[in-house]
Amino acid sequence: MPRIVLQRIDRDGWLRLTGKGNFRRDVVAAMRESMTWPGMEATEHFRTGKAYREGDVRDIHLLHRLLDMAELLEERAGLCQLTALGQKMLGPGRPGGGA
C-alpha cells in the first residue's frame, strides 16, 4: 500500500491534501480498493460506493503519518510531494520501485 501512495505522487508530481492535511477522498478510495483482508467483503463499515475520509480508515491514516515520519513525503501549502528519499524508494531494485 505505501507503494500506491508513492507512485501516485511520483506520477502526478504532487498530491493535494485536505485543509487538515489529510489525503483526499479519491486517494483514500484508491488505496482502499487495493486493500484486502479475510472477511473484508462482509465488513459493513467498508461498503462499496461509500466515500471515506482518511480518518475513517485507520490503516490509511497510520500509513500517511508513517510516510511523513520516515521523511518520504513533504507537505506544504496543501500539497504533498515526494522527498529525495521518497523518490529514491521508487528506484529500480528498491522495495517500492520497479524491477
WOURBEL-V97383 format. One record per helix or strand of 3 or more residues. SS is the DSSP state (~ for helix, > for strand). FROM is the first residue (numbers start at 1). TO is the last residue. If there is no record, write none. Layout:
ss->SS from->FROM to->TO
ss->SS from->FROM to->TO
This chain:
ss->~ from->2 to->12
ss->> from->15 to->17
ss->~ from->25 to->34
ss->~ from->40 to->42
ss->~ from->44 to->46
ss->~ from->54 to->56
ss->~ from->58 to->69
ss->> from->73 to->76
ss->> from->79 to->82
ss->~ from->84 to->89
